[in-house]
């Protein structure tokens, strides 16, 4: 299918669908909205997209990055209608369901891009894409942030992506992956939740404090790990211990 852009009326129609899912009488998935000639418009250059399954947010981000890498779409990052259309396009593939098979979309910011807020990183499509693109020189660096299924926002992702100082620092992002990502399972290690000692929230808090006195951008990943308090030791990988 050719990617399109929802106009304001189209976005409002999608929002009405999301609101209806929270009631006892949910509306059916508005598939016709994807090609609605009144509520959508074509983008230039034309780009074809496939409705495919993704095992992780990393796989989703990689697909989107390759899709847009050679395209010259003016204002892509701020294109609320385009990213919201993409969320609608993949809605049935990605949206979580409860035990009864009913959709549970979560907060609206996950589906309708809010470009005026830091919550834009929470968007189901734009968030992982932006993170992947920032680190496209070495995508493996963001595995720890994007290893969850497409409909799951991990604490590791939320705590780091919410801070421009953290998400734009290659050494910090790589340190998060080394600490919290288990390459053998392809999942996050246990105990990485934001409220745990040495967990994602503490990682963000500690480094935000250190940023006031240290030039974190001048450090490599092992220097970042060296700065962390003892509570993080249990997450440090064997490769780090061998280097030290």
NUSE-932318 format. One line per field, with one value per residue: x, y, z of N, C-alpha, C in turn; residue number from 1; residue in three letters; chain. Coordinates in Angstrom, 3 decimals, always signed. Each point is the difference from the previous one (the first is absolute). Example, Ala and Ser with C-alpha at 12.3 -4.5 7.8 and 13.67 -1.06 7.14 Angstrom:
! NUSE-932318
nxx (+13.190;-0.350)
nyy (-5.690;+1.050)
nzz (+7.800;-0.720)
caxx (-0.890;+0.820)
cayy (+1.190;+1.190)
cazz (+0.000;+0.060)
cxx (+0.900;-0.770)
cyy (+1.200;+1.090)
czz (+0.000;+0.730)
seq (1;2)
type (ala;ser)
mol (A;A)
END
This chain:
! NUSE-932318
nxx (+0.841;-0.510;+1.075;-0.893;-0.652;-0.317;-1.084;-0.310;-0.839;+1.011;+0.828;-0.946;-0.102;+1.300;+0.050;-1.025;+0.678;+1.116;-0.747;-0.529;+1.286;-0.139;-0.959;-1.229;+0.092;+1.102;+0.552;-0.394;+1.074;+0.330;+0.053;-1.236;+0.291;+0.668;-1.055;-0.595;-0.610;-0.925;+0.299;+0.508;+1.318;+0.394;+1.100;+0.935;+0.906;-0.663;-0.448;+0.378;-0.994;+0.597;-1.116;+1.082;+0.209;+0.150;+1.147;+0.541;+0.136;+1.055;-0.671;-0.975;+0.883;+0.609;-1.185;-0.442;+1.134;-0.015;-1.244;+0.431;+0.969;-0.481;-1.040;-0.456;-0.518;-0.357;+0.698;+0.696;+0.960;-0.485;+0.024;-0.822;-0.443;+1.244;+0.573;-1.034;+0.147;+1.310;-0.305;-0.836;+0.939;+0.834;-1.085;-0.572;+1.152;-0.089;-1.223;+0.235;-0.259;-1.190;-0.317;-0.843;+1.236;-0.246;+0.002;+1.268;-0.361;-0.431;+0.975;-0.694;+0.970;-0.395;-1.135;-0.256;+0.859;+0.633;+0.153;-0.946;+0.184;+0.722;-1.302;+0.539;+0.916;-1.153;+0.053;-0.953;-0.050;-0.296;-0.382;-0.253;-0.695;-0.423;-0.202;-0.546;-0.657;-0.193;-0.150;-0.342;+0.989;-0.752;-0.942;+0.999;+0.440;-1.080;+0.610;+0.689;-0.097;+0.292;+0.368;-0.834;-1.121;-0.487;-0.846;+1.270;-0.239;+1.259;+0.276;+0.814;-0.907;-0.996;+0.817;+0.499;-1.030;-0.401;+1.297;+0.028;+0.398;-0.924;-1.115;+0.604;+0.275;+0.819;+0.912;-0.877;-0.418;+1.267;+0.276;-1.123;+0.412;+1.247;-0.598;-0.948;+0.720;-0.754;+1.158;+0.084;-0.765;+0.732;+0.059;-0.719;+1.040;-0.159;-0.895;-0.312;-1.094;-0.702;-0.768;+0.850;+0.765;+0.683;-1.292;-0.932;-0.866;+0.631;+0.045;-1.219;-0.392;+0.742;-0.270;-1.230;+0.245;+0.578;-1.040;-0.285;+0.750;-0.529;+0.965;-1.249;-0.099;+0.933;-0.899;+0.704;-0.527;+1.261;+0.316;-1.059;+0.275;+1.226;-0.755;-0.642;-0.877;+0.318;-1.113;+0.826;+0.825;-1.150;-0.133;+1.198;+0.192;+0.182;-0.388;-0.831;-0.331;+0.001;-0.635;-0.761)
nyy (-1.195;+1.045;+0.478;+0.355;+1.119;-0.186;+0.623;+1.219;-0.009;-0.491;+0.886;+0.915;-0.516;-0.038;+1.244;+0.189;-0.671;+0.669;+1.094;-0.456;-0.278;+1.156;-0.182;-0.203;+0.992;-0.721;+0.937;-0.467;-0.705;+1.291;-1.172;+0.359;+0.389;-1.126;-0.172;+0.500;+0.285;+0.063;-1.064;-0.378;+0.096;-0.007;-0.731;+0.899;-0.870;-0.712;-0.594;-1.194;-0.437;-0.955;-0.699;+0.121;-1.195;+0.481;-0.600;+1.144;+0.962;-0.760;-1.122;+0.524;+0.454;-1.162;-0.579;+0.805;-0.232;-1.269;+0.097;+0.772;-0.876;-0.413;+0.140;+0.945;-0.276;+1.171;+0.332;-1.056;+0.505;+1.091;-0.983;+0.699;+0.472;+0.057;+0.405;+0.813;+0.276;+0.051;+0.712;+0.677;+0.101;+0.133;+0.718;-0.704;+0.292;+1.255;+0.472;+0.227;-1.238;+0.030;-0.698;+1.007;+0.370;+0.808;+0.984;+0.173;+1.128;+0.207;+0.802;+1.085;+0.489;-1.221;+0.585;+1.112;+0.290;+0.259;+0.833;+0.486;-1.291;-0.182;-0.064;+0.774;-0.198;+0.265;+0.725;-0.856;+0.941;+1.259;-0.406;-1.262;+0.572;+0.987;-0.922;-0.841;+1.029;+0.394;-1.317;+0.485;+0.719;-0.360;-0.530;-0.893;+1.225;-0.017;-1.159;+0.471;+1.009;-0.825;-0.775;+0.833;-0.719;+0.163;-0.701;-0.274;+0.985;-0.354;-0.256;-0.880;-0.283;-0.066;-0.571;-0.668;-0.446;+0.057;-0.297;+1.192;+0.328;-0.886;+0.244;+1.184;-0.595;-0.282;+0.514;+0.928;+0.148;-0.078;+0.842;+0.626;-0.159;+0.359;+0.947;+0.359;-0.114;-1.083;-0.011;-0.814;+0.805;+1.073;-0.100;+0.830;+0.263;-0.920;+0.749;+0.192;-0.351;+1.054;-0.785;-0.744;-0.410;+0.970;+0.267;+0.063;+0.167;-0.872;-0.756;+0.378;-0.234;-1.094;-0.357;+0.320;-0.580;-1.077;+0.218;+0.310;-1.078;-0.872;-0.082;-0.400;+1.039;+0.313;-0.752;-1.125;-1.090;-0.407;+1.192;-0.078;-1.244;+0.489;+0.955;-1.069;+0.264;-0.575;+0.701;+0.504;-0.412;-0.338;+1.181;+0.293;-0.036;-1.269;+0.488;+0.682;-1.053;-0.603;+1.025;+0.046)
nzz (+0.000;-0.613;+0.618;+0.924;+0.039;+1.286;-0.466;+0.412;-1.022;-0.715;+0.565;-0.136;-1.201;-0.094;+0.478;-0.789;-0.904;+0.335;+0.007;-1.115;-0.154;+0.630;-0.866;+0.361;-0.886;-0.086;-0.742;-1.177;-0.270;-0.090;-0.576;-0.311;+1.252;-0.158;-0.779;+1.048;-1.128;+0.944;+0.724;-1.176;-0.104;-1.239;+0.167;-0.080;-0.481;-0.888;+1.097;-0.396;+0.759;+0.712;+0.089;+0.726;+0.562;+1.225;+0.264;-0.396;+0.893;+0.245;-0.236;+0.743;+0.910;-0.106;-0.015;+0.965;+0.642;-0.382;+0.464;+0.999;+0.038;-1.139;+0.818;-0.749;+1.179;-0.468;+1.078;-0.393;+0.751;-0.572;-0.874;+0.755;-1.166;-0.423;+1.143;+0.069;-1.298;+0.211;+1.086;-0.758;-0.920;+1.033;+0.224;-0.940;-0.565;+0.475;-0.063;+1.287;+0.394;+0.584;+1.059;-0.191;-0.343;+1.025;-0.895;+0.412;-0.619;+1.268;+0.422;-0.266;+0.796;+0.265;-0.337;+0.676;-0.960;+1.148;-1.013;+0.796;+0.182;+1.124;+0.146;-0.934;+0.965;+0.563;-1.100;-0.295;-0.935;+0.280;+1.215;-0.327;-0.976;+0.788;+0.936;-0.862;-0.524;+1.233;+0.006;-1.183;+0.548;+1.058;-0.764;+0.078;-0.028;-0.772;-0.087;+1.028;-0.839;-1.012;+1.018;+0.569;+0.153;-1.214;+0.754;+0.335;+0.852;-0.090;+1.277;-0.547;-0.899;+0.877;+0.860;-1.030;-0.695;+1.262;-0.080;-0.565;+1.226;+0.339;-0.673;+0.047;+1.162;-1.025;+0.825;+0.320;-1.245;-0.395;+0.993;-0.363;-1.250;+0.304;+0.695;-0.829;-1.085;-0.109;-0.644;+1.039;+0.711;-0.328;+1.337;+0.739;+0.755;+0.924;+0.605;-1.278;+0.648;-0.298;+0.786;-0.695;+1.039;-0.552;+0.136;-0.927;+0.990;+0.778;-1.085;-0.305;+1.239;+0.112;-1.252;+0.291;+1.177;-0.539;-0.792;+1.251;+0.221;-0.825;-0.915;+0.131;-0.830;+0.866;+0.622;+0.109;-0.523;+0.008;-0.423;-0.786;-0.318;-0.131;-0.513;-0.414;+0.957;+1.139;+0.171;-0.924;+0.946;+0.562;-0.624;+0.507;-1.315;-0.303;-1.162;+0.789;+0.702;-1.174;-0.575;+1.108)
caxx (-0.841;+0.728;-0.123;-0.749;+0.039;-1.308;-0.178;-0.549;-1.258;+0.359;+0.532;-1.137;-0.740;+0.791;-0.131;-1.337;+0.103;+0.746;-0.876;-1.072;+0.551;-0.026;-1.399;-0.595;-0.430;+1.110;-0.216;+0.892;+1.210;-0.387;+0.961;-0.253;+0.595;+1.365;+0.008;-1.094;+0.439;-0.333;+0.682;+1.433;+0.599;+1.204;+1.266;+0.972;-0.225;-0.833;+0.738;-0.806;+0.242;-0.572;-0.591;+0.743;+0.155;+1.309;+0.202;+0.496;+0.032;+1.224;-0.308;-0.896;+0.776;+0.905;-0.808;-0.376;+1.208;+0.327;-1.080;+0.100;+1.404;+0.321;-1.118;+0.139;-1.326;+0.175;-0.624;-0.404;-0.027;-1.135;-1.185;-0.963;-0.952;+0.660;+0.293;-1.270;-0.487;+0.766;-0.514;-1.286;+0.273;+0.488;-0.733;-0.464;+1.169;+0.815;-0.728;-0.174;-1.363;-0.187;-0.303;-1.219;+0.284;-0.375;+1.155;+0.349;+0.997;+0.821;-0.117;-0.169;+1.292;+0.631;-0.578;-0.102;+1.263;-0.063;+1.314;+0.289;+0.292;+1.018;-0.691;+0.041;+0.772;-0.893;-0.778;+0.267;+0.801;+1.031;+0.955;+1.117;+0.679;+0.888;+1.129;+0.837;+0.666;+1.042;+1.142;+0.081;+1.395;+0.202;-1.328;+0.018;+0.093;-1.326;-0.723;-0.581;-1.135;-1.023;-0.129;-1.348;-0.977;-0.372;-1.017;+0.460;+0.995;+0.727;+0.497;+1.306;-0.282;-0.663;+0.886;+1.095;-0.535;-0.643;+1.029;+0.839;+1.393;+0.322;-0.290;+0.905;+1.369;+0.233;+0.580;-1.044;-0.947;+0.673;+0.115;-1.306;-0.147;+0.908;-0.495;-1.348;-0.429;+0.573;+0.065;-0.335;-1.459;-0.586;-0.914;+0.617;+0.283;-0.944;+0.404;+0.355;-1.104;+0.427;-0.011;+0.925;+1.385;+0.768;-0.910;+0.014;-0.185;+1.231;+0.980;-0.257;+0.221;+1.427;+0.721;-0.432;+0.764;+1.403;+0.128;+0.277;+1.424;+0.834;-0.296;-0.385;+0.150;+1.413;+0.325;-0.443;-0.990;+0.567;+0.158;-1.344;-0.279;+0.867;-0.553;-1.230;+0.135;+0.064;-1.300;-0.094;+0.989;-0.631;-0.425;+1.134;+0.243;+1.319;+0.961;+0.483;+0.864;+1.259;+0.726;+0.491)
cayy (+1.195;+1.261;+0.788;+1.243;+0.897;+0.400;+1.420;+0.205;-0.741;-1.409;-0.236;+0.020;-1.248;-1.039;+0.243;-0.445;-1.462;-0.329;+0.285;-1.002;-1.251;+0.069;-0.104;-1.345;-0.213;+0.428;+0.046;-0.876;+0.621;+0.816;-0.269;+0.862;+1.309;-0.002;+0.470;+0.969;+1.120;+1.263;+0.131;-0.250;+0.523;-0.709;+0.652;-0.030;-1.032;-1.125;-1.088;-1.187;-0.611;-1.332;-0.325;-1.182;-0.106;+0.318;-0.665;+0.962;+1.400;+0.146;-0.422;+1.011;+1.212;-0.263;+0.007;+1.378;+0.743;-0.363;+0.491;+1.449;+0.421;+0.690;+0.871;+1.408;+0.474;+1.216;+0.009;-1.357;-0.179;+0.719;-0.297;-0.662;-0.784;-1.192;-0.969;-0.500;-0.944;-1.236;-0.677;-0.578;-1.083;-1.174;-0.122;-1.361;-0.846;+0.410;+0.365;-1.054;-0.460;-0.674;-1.435;-0.161;+0.392;+1.398;+0.883;+0.867;+0.845;+0.818;+1.444;+0.458;+0.413;-1.138;-0.185;+1.300;+0.659;+1.304;+0.568;+1.114;-0.547;-1.050;-1.280;-0.499;-1.247;-1.105;-0.413;-1.403;-0.097;+1.040;-0.131;-0.890;+0.485;+1.107;-0.532;-0.774;+0.902;+0.736;-0.885;-0.827;-0.363;-1.267;-0.291;-0.955;+0.811;+0.282;-1.248;-0.013;+0.911;-0.362;-1.459;-0.436;-0.084;+1.324;+0.701;+0.156;+1.022;-0.429;+1.055;+0.411;+0.941;+1.204;+0.825;+0.573;+0.782;+1.196;+1.021;+0.257;-0.169;-1.421;-0.733;+0.417;-0.344;-1.394;-0.817;-0.269;-0.948;-1.298;-0.481;-0.539;-1.299;-0.941;-0.281;-0.531;-0.897;-1.344;-0.404;-1.422;-0.138;+1.070;+0.737;+0.706;-0.796;+0.218;+1.017;+1.271;+0.948;+1.330;+0.202;-0.938;+0.484;-0.241;-0.088;+1.035;+1.345;+0.369;+0.254;+1.338;+0.977;+0.090;+0.637;+1.393;+0.688;+0.043;+0.898;+1.349;+0.135;-0.779;+0.127;-1.369;-0.192;-0.275;-1.304;-1.191;-0.771;-0.590;+1.086;+0.220;-1.089;+0.191;+1.052;-0.422;-0.541;-1.457;-0.635;-0.407;-1.049;-1.278;+0.037;+0.163;-1.267;-0.642;+0.690;+1.168;-0.473;-0.458;+1.193;+0.672)
cazz (+0.000;-0.034;+1.221;-0.130;+1.155;+0.502;+0.280;+1.342;+0.109;+0.087;+1.343;+0.925;-0.216;+0.667;+1.437;+0.393;+0.065;+1.216;+1.138;+0.028;+0.525;+1.458;+0.408;-0.105;-1.385;-0.865;-1.442;-0.768;-0.537;-1.167;-1.070;-1.161;+0.246;-0.538;-1.389;-0.123;-0.846;+0.660;+1.291;-0.161;-1.222;-0.415;+0.282;-1.100;-1.015;+0.407;+0.656;+0.241;+1.301;+0.152;+1.286;+0.422;+1.456;+0.553;+1.281;+0.982;-0.412;-0.785;-1.370;-0.544;-0.262;-1.124;-1.214;-0.295;-0.371;-1.383;-0.844;-0.169;-0.060;-1.256;-0.384;+0.392;+0.378;+0.805;+1.321;+0.385;+1.454;+0.577;-0.816;+0.889;-0.772;-0.558;+1.065;+0.526;-1.016;+0.161;+1.190;-0.399;-0.945;+0.723;+1.244;+0.268;+0.196;+1.137;+1.211;+0.999;+0.250;+1.280;-0.090;-0.794;-1.368;-0.204;-0.112;+1.124;-0.658;+0.888;-0.148;-1.378;-0.545;-0.653;-1.332;-0.665;+0.308;+0.638;-0.318;+0.899;+1.317;+0.037;-0.129;-1.377;+0.008;+0.370;-1.168;-0.289;-1.214;-0.075;+1.096;-0.327;-1.204;+0.350;+0.773;-0.921;-0.936;+0.725;+0.209;-1.208;-0.242;+0.704;+0.530;+1.107;+1.216;+0.558;+0.239;+1.332;+0.057;-0.979;-0.129;+0.358;-1.097;-0.510;+0.798;+1.376;+0.301;+1.195;+0.872;-0.515;-1.092;+0.465;+0.827;-0.791;-1.117;+0.525;+0.223;-1.163;+0.389;+0.062;-1.229;-1.074;+0.381;-0.413;+1.065;+0.990;-0.590;-0.056;+1.380;+0.377;-0.656;+0.665;+1.344;+0.162;-1.082;-0.006;-1.408;-0.163;-0.039;-0.793;+0.866;+1.110;+1.187;+1.089;+0.952;-0.649;+0.136;+0.421;+1.446;+0.612;+0.144;-1.212;-1.139;-1.022;+0.548;+0.681;-1.053;-0.531;+1.062;+0.307;-1.105;-0.081;+1.038;-0.418;-1.150;+0.510;+0.352;-0.914;-1.430;-0.357;-1.446;-0.288;+0.568;-0.711;+0.750;+1.210;+0.961;+0.544;+0.934;+1.168;+0.840;+0.662;+1.351;+0.149;-0.209;-1.404;-0.287;-0.360;-1.392;-0.910;-0.715;+0.144;-0.861;+0.749;+1.092;-0.599;-0.402;+1.192)
cxx (+0.878;-0.256;-0.759;+0.141;-1.439;-0.040;-0.675;-1.302;+0.270;+0.549;-1.132;-0.838;+0.715;-0.114;-1.368;-0.036;+0.716;-0.866;-1.080;+0.493;-0.033;-1.421;-0.477;-0.448;+1.089;-0.378;+0.913;+1.199;-0.329;+0.981;-0.179;+0.617;+1.394;+0.081;-1.114;+0.490;-0.266;+0.852;+1.492;+0.495;+1.261;+1.237;+0.906;+1.398;-0.846;+0.875;-0.964;+0.389;-0.717;-0.583;+0.627;+0.084;+1.423;+0.121;+0.447;-0.097;+1.256;-0.255;-0.918;+0.779;+0.931;-0.764;-0.363;+1.207;+0.382;-1.044;+0.187;+1.418;+0.312;-1.114;+0.262;-1.395;+0.177;-0.728;-0.429;-0.157;-1.237;-1.322;-0.997;-0.958;+0.591;+0.233;-1.276;-0.634;+0.736;-0.488;-1.341;+0.220;+0.401;-0.813;-0.373;+1.164;+0.675;-0.783;-0.196;-1.482;-0.079;-0.378;-1.248;+0.201;-0.376;+1.259;+0.166;+1.124;+0.918;-0.155;-0.013;+1.318;+0.723;-0.462;-0.098;+1.227;-0.234;+1.364;+0.395;+0.392;+1.115;-0.627;+0.010;+0.825;-0.871;-0.829;+0.472;+0.896;+1.168;+1.067;+1.175;+0.768;+0.994;+1.233;+0.957;+0.787;+1.118;+1.275;+0.186;+1.433;+0.358;-1.325;-0.015;+0.061;-1.359;-0.809;-0.709;-1.217;-1.171;-0.228;-1.403;-0.888;-0.470;-0.990;+0.432;+1.091;+0.707;+0.415;+1.350;-0.191;-0.538;+0.945;+1.085;-0.530;-0.632;+0.991;+0.861;+1.477;+0.421;-0.147;+0.936;+1.454;+0.266;+0.526;-1.041;-0.996;+0.622;+0.157;-1.318;-0.219;+0.895;-0.512;-1.262;-0.444;+0.738;+0.040;-0.350;-1.508;-0.659;-0.973;+0.782;+0.230;-1.065;+0.540;+0.347;-1.098;+0.467;+0.083;+0.951;+1.377;+0.813;-0.843;+0.025;-0.133;+1.257;+1.106;-0.150;+0.292;+1.484;+0.747;-0.424;+0.727;+1.465;+0.218;+0.315;+1.491;+0.946;-0.412;-0.304;+0.144;+1.444;+0.421;-0.426;-0.891;+0.563;+0.286;-1.339;-0.321;+0.821;-0.571;-1.153;+0.264;-0.084;-1.330;-0.187;+0.896;-0.652;-0.460;+1.169;+0.374;+1.408;+1.050;+0.581;+0.993;+1.358;+0.867;+0.619;+1.043)
cyy (+1.248;+0.796;+1.293;+0.811;+0.324;+1.521;+0.138;-0.775;-1.501;-0.362;-0.054;-1.273;-1.162;+0.144;-0.466;-1.524;-0.422;+0.222;-1.067;-1.332;-0.043;-0.113;-1.452;-0.327;+0.497;-0.030;-1.011;+0.775;+0.744;-0.148;+0.943;+1.384;+0.104;+0.585;+1.017;+1.238;+1.355;+0.221;-0.328;+0.668;-0.792;+0.769;-0.128;+0.061;-1.147;-1.113;-1.139;-0.629;-1.338;-0.165;-1.312;-0.057;+0.357;-0.655;+0.974;+1.422;+0.293;-0.358;+1.006;+1.249;-0.174;+0.031;+1.432;+0.820;-0.284;+0.538;+1.478;+0.499;+0.819;+0.922;+1.422;+0.568;+1.226;-0.110;-1.352;-0.141;+0.624;-0.326;-0.837;-0.911;-1.278;-1.057;-0.571;-0.976;-1.336;-0.801;-0.666;-1.217;-1.283;-0.319;-1.442;-0.962;+0.247;+0.194;-1.200;-0.351;-0.638;-1.454;-0.291;+0.386;+1.424;+0.866;+0.838;+0.928;+0.792;+1.480;+0.411;+0.362;-1.143;-0.150;+1.291;+0.808;+1.392;+0.652;+1.117;-0.473;-1.022;-1.389;-0.518;-1.279;-1.200;-0.495;-1.364;-0.197;+0.979;-0.173;-0.914;+0.435;+1.095;-0.497;-0.765;+0.924;+0.787;-0.827;-0.954;-0.374;-1.325;-0.404;-0.972;+0.715;+0.171;-1.268;+0.005;+0.885;-0.507;-1.503;-0.508;-0.167;+1.396;+0.767;+0.245;+1.064;-0.408;+1.196;+0.510;+1.024;+1.321;+0.915;+0.683;+0.884;+1.297;+1.140;+0.166;-0.191;-1.461;-0.673;+0.368;-0.346;-1.463;-0.891;-0.367;-1.020;-1.389;-0.590;-0.605;-1.375;-1.049;-0.395;-0.864;-1.016;-1.338;-0.509;-1.467;-0.210;+1.020;+0.846;+0.783;-0.957;+0.276;+1.070;+1.338;+1.061;+1.286;+0.174;-0.929;+0.633;-0.363;-0.091;+1.232;+1.412;+0.480;+0.315;+1.422;+1.070;+0.223;+0.746;+1.452;+0.843;+0.163;+0.997;+1.432;+0.212;-0.744;+0.280;-1.405;-0.272;-0.328;-1.391;-1.130;-0.820;-0.566;+1.060;+0.362;-1.074;+0.133;+1.025;-0.491;-0.575;-1.531;-0.690;-0.498;-1.194;-1.295;-0.046;+0.040;-1.333;-0.536;+0.716;+1.207;-0.441;-0.434;+1.200;+0.684;-0.845)
czz (+0.000;+1.281;-0.293;+1.287;+0.416;+0.144;+1.370;+0.197;+0.127;+1.373;+1.020;-0.131;+0.692;+1.518;+0.511;+0.111;+1.278;+1.242;+0.136;+0.558;+1.521;+0.551;-0.091;-1.418;-0.953;-1.468;-0.692;-0.531;-1.298;-1.165;-1.187;+0.159;-0.608;-1.403;-0.267;-0.756;+0.634;+1.244;-0.053;-1.275;-0.308;+0.428;-1.219;+0.582;+0.550;+0.573;+0.271;+1.336;+0.083;+1.396;+0.471;+1.521;+0.415;+1.366;+1.082;-0.545;-0.815;-1.455;-0.694;-0.386;-1.195;-1.321;-0.400;-0.435;-1.451;-0.976;-0.334;-0.262;-1.249;-0.475;+0.486;+0.247;+0.894;+1.347;+0.509;+1.513;+0.641;-0.705;+0.800;-0.764;-0.554;+1.078;+0.602;-0.991;+0.147;+1.214;-0.289;-0.899;+0.731;+1.254;+0.333;+0.263;+1.349;+1.291;+0.928;+0.151;+1.385;-0.220;-0.821;-1.458;-0.324;-0.016;+1.261;-0.473;+0.935;-0.304;-1.471;-0.662;-0.697;-1.444;-0.798;+0.403;+0.581;-0.150;+0.953;+1.398;-0.095;-0.130;-1.439;-0.084;+0.359;-1.183;-0.483;-1.224;+0.006;+1.064;-0.314;-1.239;+0.343;+0.748;-0.910;-0.915;+0.678;+0.132;-1.183;-0.357;+0.663;+0.651;+1.182;+1.349;+0.669;+0.264;+1.345;+0.146;-0.839;-0.128;+0.317;-1.228;-0.404;+0.865;+1.439;+0.107;+1.290;+0.846;-0.486;-1.115;+0.532;+0.768;-0.828;-1.122;+0.468;+0.216;-1.243;+0.320;-0.009;-1.362;-1.136;+0.285;-0.332;+1.127;+1.052;-0.527;-0.078;+1.397;+0.473;-0.613;+0.660;+1.381;-0.007;-1.048;+0.085;-1.441;-0.231;-0.116;-0.925;+0.794;+1.054;+1.165;+1.066;+0.946;-0.598;+0.146;+0.660;+1.506;+0.742;+0.172;-1.246;-1.253;-0.881;+0.567;+0.703;-1.009;-0.534;+1.050;+0.254;-1.103;-0.193;+1.046;-0.410;-1.140;+0.437;+0.251;-0.942;-1.437;-0.528;-1.492;-0.375;+0.468;-0.925;+0.926;+1.295;+1.055;+0.637;+1.041;+1.278;+0.972;+0.875;+1.390;+0.028;-0.285;-1.440;-0.338;-0.479;-1.450;-0.985;-0.632;+0.229;-0.853;+0.706;+1.081;-0.547;-0.404;+1.203;+0.714)
seq (1;2;3;4;5;6;7;8;9;10;11;12;13;14;15;16;17;18;19;20;21;22;23;24;25;26;27;28;29;30;31;32;33;34;35;36;37;38;39;40;41;42;43;44;45;46;47;48;49;50;51;52;53;54;55;56;57;58;59;60;61;62;63;64;65;66;67;68;69;70;71;72;73;74;75;76;77;78;79;80;81;82;83;84;85;86;87;88;89;90;91;92;93;94;95;96;97;98;99;100;101;102;103;104;105;106;107;108;109;110;111;112;113;114;115;116;117;118;119;120;121;122;123;124;125;126;127;128;129;130;131;132;133;134;135;136;137;138;139;140;141;142;143;144;145;146;147;148;149;150;151;152;153;154;155;156;157;158;159;160;161;162;163;164;165;166;167;168;169;170;171;172;173;174;175;176;177;178;179;180;181;182;183;184;185;186;187;188;189;190;191;192;193;194;195;196;197;198;199;200;201;202;203;204;205;206;207;208;209;210;211;212;213;214;215;216;217;218;219;220;221;222;223;224;225;226;227;228;229;230;231;232;233;234;235;236;237;238;239;240;241;242;243;244)
type (unk;unk;unk;unk;unk;unk;unk;unk;unk;unk;unk;unk;unk;unk;unk;unk;unk;unk;unk;unk;unk;unk;unk;unk;unk;unk;unk;unk;unk;unk;unk;unk;unk;unk;unk;unk;unk;unk;unk;unk;unk;unk;unk;unk;unk;unk;unk;unk;unk;unk;unk;unk;unk;unk;unk;unk;unk;unk;unk;unk;unk;unk;unk;unk;unk;unk;unk;unk;unk;unk;unk;unk;unk;unk;unk;unk;unk;unk;unk;unk;unk;unk;unk;unk;unk;unk;unk;unk;unk;unk;unk;unk;unk;unk;unk;unk;unk;unk;unk;unk;unk;unk;unk;unk;unk;unk;unk;unk;unk;unk;unk;unk;unk;unk;unk;unk;unk;unk;unk;unk;unk;unk;unk;unk;unk;unk;unk;unk;unk;unk;unk;unk;unk;unk;unk;unk;unk;unk;unk;unk;unk;unk;unk;unk;unk;unk;unk;unk;unk;unk;unk;unk;unk;unk;unk;unk;unk;unk;unk;unk;unk;unk;unk;unk;unk;unk;unk;unk;unk;unk;unk;unk;unk;unk;unk;unk;unk;unk;unk;unk;unk;unk;unk;unk;unk;unk;unk;unk;unk;unk;unk;unk;unk;unk;unk;unk;unk;unk;unk;unk;unk;unk;unk;unk;unk;unk;unk;unk;unk;unk;unk;unk;unk;unk;unk;unk;unk;unk;unk;unk;unk;unk;unk;unk;unk;unk;unk;unk;unk;unk;unk;unk;unk;unk;unk;unk;unk;unk;unk;unk;unk;unk;unk;unk)
mol (A;A;A;A;A;A;A;A;A;A;A;A;A;A;A;A;A;A;A;A;A;A;A;A;A;A;A;A;A;A;A;A;A;A;A;A;A;A;A;A;A;A;A;A;A;A;A;A;A;A;A;A;A;A;A;A;A;A;A;A;A;A;A;A;A;A;A;A;A;A;A;A;A;A;A;A;A;A;A;A;A;A;A;A;A;A;A;A;A;A;A;A;A;A;A;A;A;A;A;A;A;A;A;A;A;A;A;A;A;A;A;A;A;A;A;A;A;A;A;A;A;A;A;A;A;A;A;A;A;A;A;A;A;A;A;A;A;A;A;A;A;A;A;A;A;A;A;A;A;A;A;A;A;A;A;A;A;A;A;A;A;A;A;A;A;A;A;A;A;A;A;A;A;A;A;A;A;A;A;A;A;A;A;A;A;A;A;A;A;A;A;A;A;A;A;A;A;A;A;A;A;A;A;A;A;A;A;A;A;A;A;A;A;A;A;A;A;A;A;A;A;A;A;A;A;A;A;A;A;A;A;A;A;A;A;A;A;A;A;A;A;A;A;A)
END
